[in-house]
Amino acid sequence: MKSTLENFLEAIPQVNTLEHFQAATEELRDKLGLEHVVYHWVNSVGERFGAGTYSSEWVDRYLEKDYLRMDPVIFGCFQRFTPVNWKQLDWSTKAAKAFLVEAIDFGVGNQGYTIPIRGPHGQFALFTVNNTASDADWEAFIDAYGRDLIIVGHEFNKKALEFEAGDTALPTPSLSPRELMAISYLAKGLSRAQAAQEMGISEHTLRVYIEAARHKLGALNTTHAVARALSTGVIIV
């Protein structure tokens, strides 16, 4: 598996679009035999970007319930500079316990390992891998591959910083053609599955474009993003 990670690291520099970024998380998940690989980034002006393999249903639920405000992983990692095994976090409150149970029900997995990454000008990112495993097996996995995953996480972050540098060159926020297409299909009433089929991409990749569009539009959720895109004339249906 070491050679697998080395080959993956060599391929990351070739990532140059959001679609490639999303595909990279799926590829790493499959190579490591994990349930999920997720990269979440907050750039220097507070815009969020995420790529990963969590289900669309869980992402929607997370946003709907505004779990960002209480997520023990977010709070625990924001206070740390070193990787965190989720078992080390504080899950003692009633809200945290309920959140974890719901996350597991949505297929996140009962184990997690998150690498906090800090960049220039306040940029903050989390690189996470998840699986369903016993505590002993998960500890063994972290011991074997934890250091390599730190390198992988920072390579993902380098790419995110390149995207941010490209975005800041634009005079005003604007949606990419793929982001426009994704939001337009949703505005026409298509489901995520139907929109992904029309675009010839996976639902996970579709989510990347939807989330990117949502943050650029300053929307609270997908429905709000569609409404703002329509009201501002970004899309016409």
URZI-V316410 format. One record per residue. N is the residue number from 1. SS is DSSP state (hx for helix, st for strand, lp for the rest). PHI is phi as a letter, one per 20 degrees, with the letter a starting at -180 (* if undefined). OMEGA is omega in degrees with one decimal (none if undefined). Layout:
n->N ss->SS phi->PHI omega->OMEGA
n->N ss->SS phi->PHI omega->OMEGA
//
This chain:
n->1 ss->lp phi->* omega->177.3
n->2 ss->hx phi->g omega->-179.7
n->3 ss->hx phi->f omega->177.2
n->4 ss->hx phi->f omega->179.0
n->5 ss->hx phi->f omega->178.8
n->6 ss->hx phi->f omega->177.9
n->7 ss->hx phi->f omega->179.1
n->8 ss->hx phi->f omega->179.4
n->9 ss->hx phi->f omega->179.1
n->10 ss->hx phi->f omega->-177.3
n->11 ss->hx phi->e omega->-176.0
n->12 ss->hx phi->g omega->179.4
n->13 ss->lp phi->g omega->-179.8
n->14 ss->lp phi->e omega->179.4
n->15 ss->lp phi->f omega->-177.9
n->16 ss->lp phi->c omega->175.5
n->17 ss->lp phi->c omega->176.1
n->18 ss->hx phi->f omega->-180.0
n->19 ss->hx phi->f omega->177.1
n->20 ss->hx phi->f omega->179.7
n->21 ss->hx phi->f omega->178.7
n->22 ss->hx phi->f omega->-179.4
n->23 ss->hx phi->f omega->-179.8
n->24 ss->hx phi->f omega->178.2
n->25 ss->hx phi->f omega->179.1
n->26 ss->hx phi->f omega->179.7
n->27 ss->hx phi->f omega->-179.7
n->28 ss->hx phi->f omega->176.2
n->29 ss->hx phi->g omega->-177.3
n->30 ss->hx phi->f omega->-179.1
n->31 ss->hx phi->f omega->-177.9
n->32 ss->hx phi->e omega->-179.5
n->33 ss->lp phi->m omega->-179.0
n->34 ss->lp phi->d omega->176.3
n->35 ss->lp phi->e omega->-177.6
n->36 ss->st phi->b omega->169.7
n->37 ss->st phi->c omega->-174.5
n->38 ss->st phi->c omega->172.8
n->39 ss->st phi->c omega->-179.5
n->40 ss->st phi->c omega->-170.7
n->41 ss->st phi->c omega->170.4
n->42 ss->st phi->d omega->-173.7
n->43 ss->lp phi->e omega->-171.4
n->44 ss->lp phi->f omega->178.9
n->45 ss->lp phi->d omega->174.2
n->46 ss->lp phi->n omega->177.6
n->47 ss->lp phi->f omega->-178.3
n->48 ss->st phi->d omega->177.5
n->49 ss->st phi->b omega->178.9
n->50 ss->st phi->c omega->172.6
n->51 ss->st phi->c omega->-178.9
n->52 ss->st phi->r omega->-169.1
n->53 ss->lp phi->d omega->173.9
n->54 ss->lp phi->f omega->-179.9
n->55 ss->lp phi->f omega->176.3
n->56 ss->hx phi->f omega->-179.6
n->57 ss->hx phi->f omega->179.7
n->58 ss->hx phi->f omega->178.9
n->59 ss->hx phi->f omega->179.1
n->60 ss->hx phi->f omega->179.3
n->61 ss->hx phi->f omega->179.7
n->62 ss->hx phi->f omega->179.8
n->63 ss->hx phi->f omega->-178.8
n->64 ss->hx phi->f omega->-178.0
n->65 ss->lp phi->e omega->179.6
n->66 ss->lp phi->l omega->-177.7
n->67 ss->hx phi->f omega->178.0
n->68 ss->hx phi->g omega->-176.5
n->69 ss->hx phi->f omega->-177.1
n->70 ss->lp phi->c omega->-176.6
n->71 ss->lp phi->g omega->-179.9
n->72 ss->hx phi->f omega->179.3
n->73 ss->hx phi->f omega->179.1
n->74 ss->hx phi->f omega->-176.9
n->75 ss->hx phi->f omega->-179.2
n->76 ss->hx phi->f omega->-177.6
n->77 ss->hx phi->f omega->179.7
n->78 ss->hx phi->f omega->-179.5
n->79 ss->lp phi->e omega->-176.2
n->80 ss->lp phi->c omega->175.4
n->81 ss->lp phi->d omega->-177.8
n->82 ss->lp phi->d omega->-179.4
n->83 ss->lp phi->g omega->-174.9
n->84 ss->st phi->c omega->166.3
n->85 ss->st phi->f omega->-174.7
n->86 ss->hx phi->g omega->179.4
n->87 ss->hx phi->f omega->179.8
n->88 ss->hx phi->e omega->-176.1
n->89 ss->lp phi->e omega->-178.7
n->90 ss->lp phi->e omega->178.1
n->91 ss->lp phi->d omega->-171.3
n->92 ss->lp phi->f omega->-177.3
n->93 ss->lp phi->f omega->179.3
n->94 ss->hx phi->f omega->-179.1
n->95 ss->hx phi->f omega->-179.3
n->96 ss->hx phi->f omega->179.3
n->97 ss->hx phi->f omega->179.8
n->98 ss->hx phi->f omega->178.1
n->99 ss->hx phi->f omega->-178.8
n->100 ss->hx phi->f omega->178.2
n->101 ss->hx phi->g omega->-179.8
n->102 ss->hx phi->f omega->178.5
n->103 ss->hx phi->f omega->178.9
n->104 ss->hx phi->f omega->178.2
n->105 ss->hx phi->f omega->179.3
n->106 ss->lp phi->e omega->172.5
n->107 ss->lp phi->n omega->179.7
n->108 ss->lp phi->f omega->-175.9
n->109 ss->lp phi->o omega->-176.7
n->110 ss->lp phi->e omega->179.7
n->111 ss->st phi->c omega->177.0
n->112 ss->st phi->b omega->177.1
n->113 ss->st phi->c omega->-173.8
n->114 ss->st phi->c omega->179.9
n->115 ss->st phi->d omega->175.8
n->116 ss->st phi->f omega->-177.3
n->117 ss->st phi->c omega->178.6
n->118 ss->st phi->d omega->-178.8
n->119 ss->lp phi->c omega->-178.7
n->120 ss->hx phi->f omega->173.2
n->121 ss->hx phi->m omega->174.8
n->122 ss->hx phi->n omega->179.4
n->123 ss->lp phi->f omega->-177.3
n->124 ss->st phi->c omega->-178.3
n->125 ss->st phi->c omega->174.6
n->126 ss->st phi->c omega->174.6
n->127 ss->st phi->d omega->-171.3
n->128 ss->st phi->c omega->169.8
n->129 ss->st phi->c omega->-178.3
n->130 ss->st phi->c omega->173.9
n->131 ss->st phi->a omega->170.5
n->132 ss->lp phi->d omega->-174.8
n->133 ss->lp phi->a omega->174.7
n->134 ss->lp phi->f omega->178.9
n->135 ss->hx phi->g omega->-177.9
n->136 ss->hx phi->f omega->-179.7
n->137 ss->hx phi->f omega->-179.5
n->138 ss->hx phi->f omega->176.6
n->139 ss->hx phi->f omega->179.5
n->140 ss->hx phi->f omega->178.2
n->141 ss->hx phi->f omega->-180.0
n->142 ss->hx phi->f omega->178.6
n->143 ss->hx phi->f omega->-176.2
n->144 ss->hx phi->f omega->-169.5
n->145 ss->hx phi->c omega->-176.5
n->146 ss->hx phi->g omega->-177.9
n->147 ss->hx phi->f omega->178.8
n->148 ss->hx phi->f omega->179.4
n->149 ss->hx phi->f omega->174.9
n->150 ss->hx phi->f omega->179.1
n->151 ss->hx phi->f omega->179.2
n->152 ss->hx phi->f omega->179.8
n->153 ss->hx phi->g omega->-179.7
n->154 ss->hx phi->f omega->175.6
n->155 ss->hx phi->f omega->173.5
n->156 ss->hx phi->g omega->-176.8
n->157 ss->hx phi->f omega->176.3
n->158 ss->hx phi->g omega->179.8
n->159 ss->hx phi->f omega->178.6
n->160 ss->hx phi->f omega->178.4
n->161 ss->hx phi->f omega->176.2
n->162 ss->hx phi->f omega->177.5
n->163 ss->hx phi->f omega->-179.8
n->164 ss->hx phi->f omega->179.4
n->165 ss->hx phi->f omega->178.4
n->166 ss->hx phi->f omega->-179.3
n->167 ss->hx phi->f omega->-175.4
n->168 ss->hx phi->f omega->177.9
n->169 ss->lp phi->f omega->-179.5
n->170 ss->lp phi->f omega->-178.7
n->171 ss->lp phi->f omega->177.5
n->172 ss->lp phi->c omega->178.0
n->173 ss->lp phi->f omega->177.8
n->174 ss->lp phi->b omega->179.8
n->175 ss->lp phi->e omega->175.7
n->176 ss->lp phi->f omega->178.5
n->177 ss->hx phi->g omega->-179.1
n->178 ss->hx phi->f omega->176.6
n->179 ss->hx phi->f omega->177.4
n->180 ss->hx phi->f omega->-178.5
n->181 ss->hx phi->f omega->-179.1
n->182 ss->hx phi->f omega->-179.6
n->183 ss->hx phi->f omega->180.0
n->184 ss->hx phi->f omega->179.4
n->185 ss->hx phi->f omega->178.4
n->186 ss->hx phi->f omega->179.2
n->187 ss->hx phi->f omega->179.4
n->188 ss->lp phi->e omega->176.1
n->189 ss->lp phi->n omega->178.4
n->190 ss->lp phi->f omega->174.0
n->191 ss->lp phi->f omega->177.4
n->192 ss->hx phi->f omega->-179.9
n->193 ss->hx phi->f omega->179.7
n->194 ss->hx phi->f omega->179.1
n->195 ss->hx phi->f omega->179.3
n->196 ss->hx phi->f omega->179.0
n->197 ss->hx phi->f omega->179.1
n->198 ss->hx phi->f omega->-177.9
n->199 ss->hx phi->e omega->179.7
n->200 ss->lp phi->m omega->-179.4
n->201 ss->lp phi->c omega->177.7
n->202 ss->lp phi->f omega->177.2
n->203 ss->hx phi->f omega->177.4
n->204 ss->hx phi->f omega->179.2
n->205 ss->hx phi->f omega->176.4
n->206 ss->hx phi->g omega->-179.2
n->207 ss->hx phi->f omega->178.3
n->208 ss->hx phi->g omega->-179.4
n->209 ss->hx phi->f omega->179.8
n->210 ss->hx phi->f omega->-179.4
n->211 ss->hx phi->f omega->178.6
n->212 ss->hx phi->f omega->179.2
n->213 ss->hx phi->f omega->-178.7
n->214 ss->hx phi->g omega->-178.2
n->215 ss->hx phi->f omega->178.4
n->216 ss->hx phi->f omega->-179.4
n->217 ss->hx phi->e omega->-179.1
n->218 ss->lp phi->m omega->-175.7
n->219 ss->lp phi->e omega->-178.7
n->220 ss->lp phi->e omega->179.2
n->221 ss->lp phi->b omega->-175.9
n->222 ss->hx phi->f omega->179.0
n->223 ss->hx phi->f omega->178.1
n->224 ss->hx phi->f omega->179.6
n->225 ss->hx phi->f omega->178.6
n->226 ss->hx phi->f omega->-179.3
n->227 ss->hx phi->f omega->-179.4
n->228 ss->hx phi->f omega->178.9
n->229 ss->hx phi->f omega->178.8
n->230 ss->hx phi->f omega->-174.9
n->231 ss->hx phi->f omega->-179.1
n->232 ss->lp phi->e omega->178.8
n->233 ss->lp phi->m omega->176.9
n->234 ss->lp phi->f omega->173.7
n->235 ss->lp phi->c omega->177.6
n->236 ss->lp phi->c omega->-177.8
n->237 ss->lp phi->d omega->none
//
